[in-house]
Amino acid sequence: MGQGDLAVGLIRSAGSGGSFERKSRDLSIAWSRYGYRDSIIERDSVGAILEAAASGGYRYCLVLSPGVLIRESWRGEGEPGCDFLTALAQWAENSDFFVAGRIVEKPAAWYGLLDRWLLVDLAKHRTLGCPEFGDAPGPLQDLPGVEAKREDGEIRSLLPTGDAEPARPGLAGWGFVAAALAAGIPVSNLDPTLANQLLDLGAADAAGFGRFAEYFGDGIGRYAEQRETVELSGAQRELLDTAALHSANARRGVFLWNIEPYDDVETPPPDFTEPVSHIYSVAAGFKPNRILETHGFDARTSVTFMDYSARALDVRRFTIENWDGRDFPRFVRELFERFPYPETYYHLWRDITPAEVSSDQLESAWRSELVRWGGEQAFAEHWSRYRELRHEFVHCDIVGDPTPVMERVAPDPRAVMWWSNAFFTVCSNWYNSWDERRDRYEAWVSGLASRNPELLVYGSDHNNSNVNWIRIGDYWSRYRELPGDELVPRKLQHHEIRM
């Protein structure tokens, strides 16, 4: 089973809505969008979230509190596994549970669940009579007898004994625990492998989160020199390490391969007449080549690469001029020498460096690429034709100031553009609020629509929703007609692709 039966819910903060709370909420929403494309259900309580998720036809619901993030990771070619939400849905389908999370206990307060995150089977929730989560302490009462299973001093599961015992519950989640045990259903911690994919920034700890929040936005520039002295949680440090890495290297970064698949460009829309006259593209991987191959090109086709990484443009130019289209792993090693790390930052799996990447990984990635093309010969023939095209390289940050690219766009029904996820990167999410990302994205789209409404476009929006198989004028018109926000993404794509 995929993640289609799984809803993501977010508990609305009960605080003042200050800058820290807004940022923790924004981070939770943004990081969920790497893998989750449906509406996020935001309500004041767990119960209200579950009610809305059930009404929406979902089977399971992952409930998060602001400041809890889903880890984002790029696996290498051939690495086992799947994205977190798909793996979570598969675990849920194969497990007999009502609620899974992290069990907590406190003397004289019985048992409960960490209210930062939990997974609920909505069908069982309904069967059990939609019990209350248990946000507030309860009175002294008879509660189900419990046998606590422990491992390494930590509770891993609670089993019903069939008896009853008087207790005064005082921990959040006690209502779910009591309902499950009363029905004879054990309560267990979420599978550790899955639980480790959730990053809790500790937004409920005002002092600790305040120290962390000092590095929001431009503050990330101070983090490297203060890293070893500042008091932070492991989760906070991990996220700051990621943000600092991308912040320091994005503008000298190079993608040799594409993270996103090619499914959306394999067949051009029916109203597109080949060949492509002009393609505008970020300088990343071979997706622009695949667009040209599937949409058609000839000797008159022009290519404009636009990228905020000058090094990406340099590497692209060097590759076109010096590579024959065969044995890319060998040529990659040449690139590593010609454009050495760290002056050039290569975006590789799990942020490994060129010195750490193995020959097997390079070979596996290249084999996977060639499968998309029908083999080495087919790719080499394409590359030979492609190298003869007229190329232009424009150093431009289309999120910050798209003017250099915008000035080059002219009316043309056979022009194509691919901007990838430029408006939804780690840096864009770190430096900009959702409102800021939206405003910059809308300025970009409206500008393109005014320059060439017939431009065929591919990419993702500021919510990481895919854009494809559509002319920019039509897209901009429909975008403005369709309601949407950070919780409810606009879905205007013909193909939904997942990275």
Protein Blocks (a to p, Z undefined) as FASTA:
>chain_A
ZZklpccdddddfbeopaklmmmmmmmmmmmmmmpcbdcdddfbfklmmmmmmmnopabd
cdddehiacddddddehiacddfklmmmmmmmmpccfbdcdddddehklpaddfkbccdd
fklmmmnopaafblaccddddddddddddeehiafbdcdehiacddddfbehklmmmmmm
mnopacddddfklmmmpccehlmlmmlmmmmmmmgcjllmmmmmmmmmpccdfklmmmmm
mmmmmmmmmmmcccfbdfbdcklmmpccfklccddfbdcdddehjllmmmmmmnopafkb
ccddddfblklmmmmmmmmmmpghiakllmmmmmmmmmccfkbccddehhiafklpcfkl
mmmmmmmmmmmnopjklmmmmmmmmmmpccddddddfklommlmmmmpccdfkbccdehj
mllcfklmmmpcfklmmmmmmmmmmmmmmmmmmbccedddfkopacehiafklmmmmmmm
pgcdfklccdfbfbdcdZZ
